[in-house]
Amino acid sequence: MNKNIFSAIQPSAGSPTIGNYFGAIKNWVSLQDKYSCIFAIADLHAISVRQDPKVLHGNILSVFATLLACGIDPKKSLFFLQSQVHEHSELAWILGCFTQFGELSRMTQFKSKSEKISSSSVNVGLFTYPSLMAADILLYNTNLVPVGADQKQHLEITRTIAMRFNGLYGDTFVVPEPLIPETGAKIMSLQDPSKKMSKSDENESSRISIFDDESTIIRKFSRAVTDSDNKVLKSPDKKGVNNLMTIYSCATGKNDEEIQKEFSNRGYKDFKEAVANVVYEQLKPIQKNFSKYMENENYIKSCYEEGASRASDIAKKTLRSVKEKVGFLV
Ligand code: TRP
């Protein structure tokens, strides 16, 4: 039988960048053909930091439409909104009772997020975020979780919780493994290639949004930081060029050697134009699909409602067995 994949994305503000696309979303799209995939919009996680309700509402809808536009196909995958499947919150409570205070205190994401905001806004949801993430994953007999480096610690604690529960009550949960994408790349800032490209970076020129138009893409790449030797080569001290080569490779499937050969007698100007070109060609159909979906909110609604109902069919079985194991009357 196919292995089960689960992953989720937060409906955070700002359009996704090509970093999100090449690093995660595109990988999810190709996983759909090899595995039985479940993807969710993690809107429950989103309210662990204060959100404006109108803005959040819009973001949830647009992130859902963005993923559809990128190729998450509701016929191949189960795709839904986390807040519409109440089993997530229920299992999160139970798992919270099997998660140690000390373990959560050691989560680096909690530490860094809570340091950034005033202590009066550090709420319990931010602290117990990993138990909810564990619930997301464990409800669906997940074998593999595609995650970036920043979420690996959360996957580790999910495994710990699953093994602890299984140890106490007998086999209940599948213990998931991380799936490190074969291709999926880390795309860096165009302005400071030692930093990850981020949709929240205050410098607009540091990133390419999935929704940037052609001239913006050309302009941003033409201003991308490189170096002065004008040679398209991968090398540890050419961070800017390395990053552009990674982007070109993600968009074309070509490897470093092929790219170096293609641009061996051409300088950065040509190369940057070529990168802009292939990136725009990738984004063009996504942008078109996105507008199409956004004009048809009823279609989007039918997708997430059907997704929630199918997800719940699986989730409720897991939840029922967990409730039985802890001694509840079911
Ligand atoms: N916390 C993840 C992030 O911010 C999103 C997420 C929520 C997730 N639940 C998940 C990822 C379960 C993988 C599996 O990126």
Residues whose N, C-alpha, C, O or C-beta is under 5 A from the ligand:
A	BS01	LIG	F6 S7 A8 I9 Q10 A42 M133 D136 P146
